[in-house]
Amino acid sequence: QVQLVESGGGLVQYGDSLRLSCAISGATLDYYAIGWFRQAPGKEREGVLCASSTGVVTAYSDSVKGRFTISRDNVKKAVYLQMNSLKPEDTAIYYCAVRGPSLDSKCITTAQAMGNPRWYDDFPLWGQGTQVTVSS
């Protein structure tokens, strides 16, 4: 059974950094596209970043450009979300999710996501989430 487990969340201050981890078990990570999403209280789920199985990165949120990066370590079977210059509006539960497996598992493009409010359902497997809280 394939499972995802996020870790690394916590309470930080404005301007701090955090690195979230998403570990996959029950499968090799090599053949999955993996995305990071977040959901703040009272708001819709939002895509953050995604890395395809071949390492192509798709950015879904303009608000994190230049501050957040995604990386994957297929040997360690983990994907990371490095978050720098954190702001209170980054406060949310952060989830990782995967698509695949295939030799070329792709992320949903921003064009595909537009106009489809449930586009993230194309990521069928999700972790339980990790809370990130940024104080001002």
C-alpha positions in Angstrom: 0.0 0.0 0.0 1.4 3.3 -1.1 1.4 6.0 1.6 2.6 9.6 1.9 3.6 11.2 5.2 4.4 14.9 5.5 6.5 16.3 8.3 8.4 19.5 9.2 5.5 21.9 9.9 5.4 24.1 12.9 5.0 27.6 14.3 7.5 30.2 12.9 7.8 33.9 12.7 7.5 36.3 9.8 10.6 35.9 7.6 11.6 32.5 8.9 12.2 29.4 6.8 10.9 25.9 7.0 11.5 22.7 5.0 8.7 20.3 4.7 9.3 16.7 3.8 7.0 14.2 2.1 8.1 10.6 2.4 6.6 7.9 0.2 6.4 4.3 1.4 5.2 1.2 -0.4 6.5 2.3 -3.8 9.4 3.9 -5.5 9.2 7.6 -6.0 10.8 7.6 -9.4 7.6 7.1 -11.4 5.4 9.7 -9.6 4.8 13.3 -10.1 4.4 14.9 -6.7 2.8 18.1 -5.8 2.6 20.3 -2.7 -0.8 21.9 -1.9 -2.1 24.0 1.0 -5.4 24.9 2.5 -5.9 27.8 4.9 -9.0 28.0 7.1 -12.1 29.0 5.2 -10.2 28.9 1.9 -10.1 26.6 -1.1 -7.2 24.2 -1.5 -4.4 25.8 -3.5 -1.7 24.2 -5.5 1.8 25.4 -4.6 4.5 23.5 -6.6 4.8 20.2 -8.4 7.7 18.1 -9.7 7.1 15.6 -12.5 8.8 12.2 -12.4 11.4 13.7 -14.8 12.0 16.7 -12.6 10.0 19.3 -14.5 8.6 21.8 -12.0 5.3 23.5 -12.3 4.4 26.5 -10.1 0.8 27.0 -9.3 0.9 30.0 -7.0 2.4 33.4 -7.9 2.5 34.2 -4.2 5.3 31.7 -3.5 7.5 32.4 -6.5 11.0 33.2 -5.5 10.4 32.0 -1.9 9.4 28.3 -2.2 11.2 25.6 -4.0 10.5 21.9 -4.5 13.1 19.2 -4.7 13.0 15.4 -4.8 15.4 12.7 -3.7 14.4 9.5 -5.3 17.0 7.5 -3.4 15.6 8.7 0.0 12.0 8.5 -1.5 11.3 12.0 -0.3 10.2 15.3 -1.7 10.9 18.6 0.0 9.3 22.0 0.0 11.8 24.6 1.1 9.9 27.7 2.2 11.8 30.9 2.8 10.7 34.4 3.8 7.5 33.1 5.3 4.6 35.4 5.7 1.4 35.1 7.8 -0.6 34.4 4.7 1.4 31.2 4.2 -0.3 29.8 7.2 -2.1 26.6 6.1 -2.1 22.9 6.3 0.3 21.7 3.7 -0.3 18.4 1.8 1.7 16.4 -0.6 0.0 14.3 -3.3 1.1 12.1 -6.2 0.1 11.2 -9.7 1.3 8.0 -11.3 3.0 5.7 -11.6 4.4 5.9 -15.1 7.7 6.5 -16.8 6.7 10.1 -17.4 4.3 11.2 -14.8 3.4 14.8 -15.4 2.1 17.5 -13.2 -1.2 19.1 -14.1 -0.4 22.3 -16.0 -1.6 25.7 -14.9 -3.7 25.8 -18.1 -5.4 22.5 -17.2 -6.0 23.8 -13.6 -7.7 27.0 -14.7 -11.4 26.7 -14.8 -11.5 23.4 -13.1 -12.0 23.9 -9.4 -11.4 20.2 -8.6 -8.3 19.9 -10.7 -6.3 18.6 -7.7 -8.5 15.4 -7.8 -6.2 14.3 -10.6 -3.7 13.6 -7.8 -5.3 10.5 -6.4 -3.1 9.9 -3.4 -2.6 12.4 -0.5 -0.8 12.6 2.7 -2.5 13.6 6.0 -1.0 17.1 6.0 1.2 19.2 8.2 0.3 22.5 9.8 2.4 25.6 9.1 1.7 28.7 11.1 3.5 31.9 10.6 3.1 34.6 13.2 3.5 38.3 12.4 
